[in-house]
Amino acid sequence: MAKETGRKLIAQNKKARHDYHILDTYEAGLVLTGTEVKSLRQGRASLVDGFAQLDGGEAWLHNVHIPEYSQGTWTNHSARRKRKMLLHRAEIDKLVVKTQETGHTLVPLALYFKDGRAKVEVALAKGKKEYDKRQTLREKQDRRESERAISAARRRQRA
C-alpha cells in the first residue's frame, strides 16, 4: 500500500473567521480511536461548536462532532467526547499565558489529514464585537465590487 502524502481537508470552521480576530495559528495532532479515524476518512466531521481548552498542562479539544463509524461495533466512540491535542510543551506554555488574557480563546479552524495523520489547526483568537463583524463584511463587499469594476474595465479595454 502506498504511503499517503499531502493535505486532505475533512472539516473547516468558516464561522470562526467571521466571529473572531485570528491572532496566531497552531497545528496539533489528535489522539483518536480507530473508529474515529475511519469516520474521518469517510469525510465526516463538524467543528461548528468546537473549542479548545488547556488544563493540567495538556490541550483538549471539546465539542467537535465526529459521527459514529457506520460499520463500528460495541467498540464505537461517542460522537462529542473530548479529545487530547498533541502540542509541544513550549507551545502549550505560551498558549496558557495568552489565553489567560481577557477575551482570548482557542478555536479549531480546520480538521485534516496530513501525510496520513489526523491534524487540527487551532487558532488563538479574540472575539469580535458586532460592529467589527459588520466592518469586515463591508470591507469584503467593497473589495469584491472593486475587483468587478477592474475586470469589467479590462474586458471593455480588450473589446
N, C-alpha and C positions, 0 to 999 in steps of 0.2 A: 504494500500500500504506500502511495506517495505521501510525503510529508506536506501538510497544509501550510501555505505561506500567504502573506498579505493580511489585509484587514477586511473582515466581513461584518458589516453593521447589522445588529439584531434589533435594537430599540434606541430611540432618541427622545429626549425630553425637550421639545421645541418651546414649550411654555416657560421653561426655566429662563431662557434668554429674554423673554418678554417681562417676566416678573422680577428679575434680579440683575444687578450690575455684576458681571463676572470679573473678579479681580485676578484670579490665578487658577490654573487647572492642573490636575494630577492624574496620572494613570495608575490604577491599582488592580492587582489580581484579586480573584474571588475564591473563597473556599466553598466549593459546591459539592453536592452529592451526585451520583451517577445519573439519576433520573432528571435532575435539574439540567445537567449538561445536554442530555438527549432532547429535552424540551426546548432548550435554547437553540440546538442545531436545527430544529424544525422552524426556527424564526419566531418563536412565541415568547413575548415578554412585554411588560409595561412599566415605565418609570414615572408615571404621572404623579403619584402621591409619595414617591420615594424621597428619602433624605438620609444623610449620613450622620453618625454621632461618634464622638470619641469618649470612651470611658475605660478606666483601668489601663491606660497605655495602649489600647487597641482601638482600631477603627471598625465600626459596624455599619452595615447598610440595612436600613429599615424600610418596610412597606413597598419593596419592589416586587411586583407580581410576576412570578414565573409559574404558569399554569402546570397542573399535574401532567405527567407524561402519560399519554393515552394507552400505551402498552405496559405501563407500570403495574406492579402487583402490590402487595401489602407493604413493600419497601418504598412506596412513593413518598415524595416530600410534601410538606404543607406549602401552599402557594405563596404566602406572605411572611414566611419566617425571617428572622434577622440573620444576615449573612456576614461573615467576617471578611474584611478587606485586607489585602496584603500590601502594606506600605513600608518604606524604610523608617527606622527609628527616628532619624533626623527630620523626615517629613512629618511624622506624627507629632513630634515635639513642637515643630513650627506651627502646625495646624492647631494644636491645643492653645497656644498663645494667641493666635489670630482669631479663633472662634470665641474666645472669651471677651473680645471687644464687642461693644454694643452693635446689634444689627447684623452681625456676620454669621453665616451658616454654611454648611456643606450640602451641595445639591448634586445629584447624579445627572450628567448631561447625556451620556451615551453608554450603551452596553454593546460589546462587540467581541469577536474572536480575532486575536492577533497571533499569527503563526500557530493556530490550533489551540490557543489558551484563552479562556474567557477573561475579559478585562472590563473594567468600568472606568469611565472618565468622570472624575469628581471635580467640582468647581468650588472654590472659596468664593462666596457671593455675599452681596449686601442687598437687602430688599429695596425695591424701587417704590417710590411714592406714586400715587395716581397721576400726578402731573408729569412725572418722569416718563411714565408709560405713554401718555398722550404725546409728549415731546418726541419720543422715539418713533412712534407711528408717523408723526408729521414729517420728521426727517426722512424716513423711509419713503413716504409718498413723494416728497419733493425730489429726492434722488431719482426715483422711478420716472417722474414727469420730465426731469431734465434729460435723462437718457433717451426718453421717447422723442423729445424735441430735437436732440442731436442726431439721432438715427433718421428722423424724418428729413432733416436738413441735408444729410448726406445722400439720402435717396433722391431728393429733388436735384441735388448737385450733379449726380450721375446721369439723370434723365435729360 
